[in-house]
């Protein structure tokens, strides 16, 4: 799987891209708090644009705001 905008990231690469552990990203997927996912059979894939969009929603300007975002 390539890492370009037209390709898909597997969970490991998506987690690396977001500086998260794979387990954390898996947990976000299970709870619906993570980036949009695409399923191909039993495979889960993420588009880079979806990862970027999700990361933008996690932006905080203060540590108090970051704490609230982390509590999602």
Backbone bond lengths (Angstrom), bond angles and torsions (degrees), N, CA, C in turn:
res aa  C-N    CA-C-N  psi(-1)  N-CA   C-N-CA  omega(-1)  CA-C   N-CA-C  phi
1 X - - - 1.460 - - 1.526 108.88 -
2 X 1.289 117.06 131.05 1.447 121.19 179.15 1.513 112.26 -80.99
3 X 1.300 115.31 165.42 1.455 121.21 178.65 1.518 111.70 -106.22
4 X 1.312 118.42 18.92 1.456 119.32 179.57 1.524 110.51 -87.13
5 X 1.337 115.91 171.91 1.464 120.81 -176.30 1.521 112.90 -62.37
6 X 1.320 118.55 -26.67 1.457 120.28 -176.73 1.529 112.34 -87.00
7 X 1.321 117.00 -11.97 1.452 120.85 -177.48 1.515 112.11 -99.50
8 X 1.292 113.84 -172.64 1.453 121.03 -179.11 1.522 109.81 -121.91
9 X 1.321 114.96 150.74 1.459 122.27 175.52 1.519 107.89 -101.43
10 X 1.332 117.08 140.11 1.460 118.40 169.01 1.534 107.41 -78.20
11 X 1.315 117.23 175.89 1.467 120.31 -174.68 1.523 111.72 -60.95
12 X 1.312 117.46 -41.21 1.469 120.27 -179.05 1.525 111.11 -61.60
13 X 1.321 116.47 -47.22 1.468 119.66 -179.43 1.521 111.73 -68.48
14 X 1.319 116.69 -37.11 1.467 119.76 177.75 1.523 110.18 -64.34
15 X 1.315 116.80 -43.13 1.465 120.51 178.60 1.527 110.33 -62.95
16 X 1.321 117.55 -43.79 1.464 121.06 177.09 1.524 110.67 -60.33
17 X 1.308 116.83 -43.98 1.463 122.04 -179.52 1.526 111.17 -59.65
18 X 1.341 116.45 -38.78 1.466 121.68 -178.75 1.527 113.09 -89.29
19 X 1.331 117.04 0.44 1.472 122.27 -176.79 1.526 111.25 59.16
20 X 1.315 115.61 41.80 1.461 122.81 177.14 1.520 108.49 -120.22
21 X 1.322 115.61 161.57 1.458 118.11 170.72 1.528 108.21 -77.61
22 X 1.297 115.61 156.38 1.466 119.72 177.23 1.529 109.84 -60.88
23 X 1.312 116.27 -39.41 1.465 120.93 -179.48 1.535 111.19 -61.63
24 X 1.329 116.96 -41.04 1.465 120.61 178.21 1.520 110.54 -63.61
25 X 1.328 116.68 -46.05 1.464 120.11 179.39 1.528 110.71 -63.30
26 X 1.322 117.56 -40.46 1.470 121.00 175.71 1.526 110.45 -59.52
27 X 1.326 116.63 -43.24 1.464 120.65 179.21 1.515 111.99 -62.57
28 X 1.335 116.82 -42.58 1.463 120.44 177.20 1.526 110.70 -61.59
29 X 1.324 117.15 -38.53 1.466 120.50 179.41 1.525 110.48 -64.89
30 X 1.319 117.21 -43.19 1.468 121.73 -178.68 1.526 111.12 -63.56
31 X 1.341 117.00 -40.06 1.467 120.51 -177.95 1.521 113.12 -86.11
32 X 1.335 117.42 -9.51 1.457 120.49 -178.40 1.513 113.47 82.65
33 X 1.338 117.55 11.64 1.463 121.58 -178.88 1.523 113.41 -93.09
34 X 1.313 117.48 -2.32 1.455 120.75 -175.54 1.510 113.24 -98.59
35 X 1.325 115.32 -172.73 1.466 120.52 178.10 1.525 111.57 -68.00
36 X 1.311 115.29 161.22 1.468 121.39 177.66 1.524 109.51 -58.59
37 X 1.317 115.52 143.05 1.466 120.98 179.34 1.522 109.94 -120.97
38 X 1.296 114.52 157.26 1.456 122.39 174.74 1.516 106.59 -122.46
39 X 1.314 116.55 135.50 1.469 120.68 178.83 1.521 109.16 -112.11
40 X 1.312 113.90 132.49 1.455 122.36 175.22 1.522 105.75 -125.32
41 X 1.314 116.12 97.07 1.460 119.56 -172.40 1.515 108.50 66.68
42 X 1.315 117.06 -123.80 1.461 119.80 178.15 1.522 112.19 -97.93
43 X 1.326 116.96 9.19 1.463 121.00 -179.07 1.521 110.91 -95.76
44 X 1.325 115.60 137.23 1.460 122.94 176.40 1.523 107.44 -104.01
45 X 1.317 116.46 131.10 1.463 121.60 179.07 1.522 109.43 -133.99
46 X 1.344 114.97 155.14 1.460 122.78 -179.23 1.517 108.88 -127.34
47 X 1.323 116.67 137.10 1.471 121.09 172.38 1.526 108.23 -85.49
48 X 1.315 115.57 143.44 1.468 120.06 178.99 1.528 110.84 -58.19
49 X 1.316 117.66 -41.21 1.469 120.33 -179.20 1.530 110.89 -62.92
50 X 1.338 117.68 -34.75 1.466 120.49 176.62 1.527 110.93 -69.46
51 X 1.329 116.79 -37.78 1.466 120.33 177.44 1.526 110.32 -64.43
52 X 1.334 116.35 -43.79 1.464 120.42 179.11 1.524 111.52 -63.59
53 X 1.331 116.90 -42.39 1.468 120.62 179.82 1.522 110.64 -63.72
54 X 1.321 117.02 -42.81 1.463 120.52 179.22 1.525 110.37 -65.32
55 X 1.327 117.19 -43.93 1.464 120.95 179.74 1.527 110.67 -60.27
56 X 1.325 117.54 -36.59 1.467 120.83 179.37 1.523 111.48 -63.77
57 X 1.330 117.38 -30.61 1.470 119.67 178.78 1.514 111.58 -74.98
58 X 1.321 117.56 -12.99 1.461 122.74 -178.98 1.525 111.69 -96.41
59 X 1.317 117.36 6.26 1.461 121.73 -177.43 1.517 110.12 -69.81
60 X 1.326 116.24 135.61 1.463 121.82 178.67 1.524 108.75 -132.35
61 X 1.333 115.99 148.11 1.459 120.02 179.10 1.523 112.33 -105.49
62 X 1.325 117.95 -11.77 1.460 122.11 176.16 1.524 109.12 -134.72
63 X 1.318 116.23 160.63 1.464 118.65 177.94 1.517 111.31 -68.02
64 X 1.333 118.01 -32.56 1.468 120.33 177.14 1.524 110.12 -63.53
65 X 1.319 116.05 -41.64 1.464 120.16 177.97 1.529 110.11 -66.02
66 X 1.316 117.15 -39.21 1.466 120.99 178.07 1.523 110.70 -62.68
67 X 1.329 117.28 -38.43 1.466 120.73 177.21 1.519 110.80 -61.96
68 X 1.328 117.24 -40.95 1.472 120.54 178.54 1.522 111.00 -65.66
69 X 1.324 117.39 -40.02 1.464 120.93 178.37 1.520 110.67 -65.06
70 X 1.303 117.06 -37.79 1.455 121.10 179.71 1.512 113.08 -68.51
71 X 1.332 117.30 -20.02 1.467 121.72 -178.54 1.519 112.16 -83.94
72 X 1.331 117.96 -1.96 1.469 120.46 -179.28 1.483 112.05 -60.79
